[in-house]
Amino acid sequence: MSSRSFSTTFSVAQSPEEVFAAINNPRGWWSQAIKGETDKLGAVFYHQYRDSHRCTLNITELVPGKRIVWHVLQNYFDFVKDGTEWTGTDVVFEIASRDGKTAVRFTHVGLSPVQECYDVCSGGWNSLISGSLRALIIAGKGNPEERS
């Protein structure tokens, strides 16, 4: 498998602490249907979008104002042959102060162009991260998936 992983970055005027708080509120930018705690080290939370996507994530790193890592414990997609493509991957948020702004680097480690889900998933992440999460940080309102 290719070692390349999906990554995107953006910068905002808000502080690293504000960015950290927004990322830890995925109900505000990813999905209102997320279940479980999303802001405590070691916590496990669940995401489901209709019958097409389910995943279980474990918070394995939580460094205030700097870094968040979610490890995908289980995953299911109904739109690819291997619905478990995300299982064992890591979703990483790195936060840093740069030139008077806060830079956010999102990387889904293990989401590679060789995977069947890559086009759909990278497009979805790009919209969620550069669109919804960024809007939540800047304007206080993201565009998460509604409860299904």
Order of alpha helices (4+ residues) and beta strands (2+ residues): beta-alpha-beta-beta-beta-beta-beta-alpha-alpha
